Structures are given as C-alpha cells and as structure tokens.
Amino acid sequence: MITPENLVRHELIGLDVVVVESSNPSQAGLSGKVIDETRNMLTIETPGGARSLSKQDCTFSFRLPSGRKVRVEGRLLLSRPEDRVRKKLSRW
C-alpha cells in the first residue's frame, strides 16, 4: 500500500502527478499520469502527449490511490526504481 511515508520507495508508474516547480518554466504546471520511469527521468502522459521530465530539476505532487496528495522533491527520486526500494532514506 502506498502511503506518504513510503512513496519515495514505491512504484510511481500509474500515479497521477503535477509538476509543482521546475527549473524549466515550460514544465511547471504539467500534469498527467506517470507511464515510465528511469534513473533520471519520469515520463508522464499529458493531454498533449508524453513528456519526459528530469527528476533532478522538478518538484512533483503525486496523488495517491487514497486521494491524498504528496509533494516530493525530484532529487529524492534519483535512482533506478528497483534500487530505490532498497535505498535507506532518512525522514524526507
């Protein structure tokens, strides 16, 4: 079960996301569903098509299946999804 406490160590594909802040002003405010994830990038499906976003440069707001929204700095997500599960994180 995805909770705000374990989101950064969980699978992100399928979650709704909004780009809250970005170093690229054209990416701020983008929203959609996460369709792919690599070590450095999140790919989201937007109404205008798929967009790849650098995790390092963005702050995201994910909507959990429970409806709760969680804000996460992209730098906390930097790693391959399968490695992030094992990563030890202090309270983020």
Helices and strands as residue ranges (DSSP letters): G 7-9, E 16-22, E 31-37, E 41-46, E 49-54, E 58-63, E 69-73, G 74-77, H 81-84
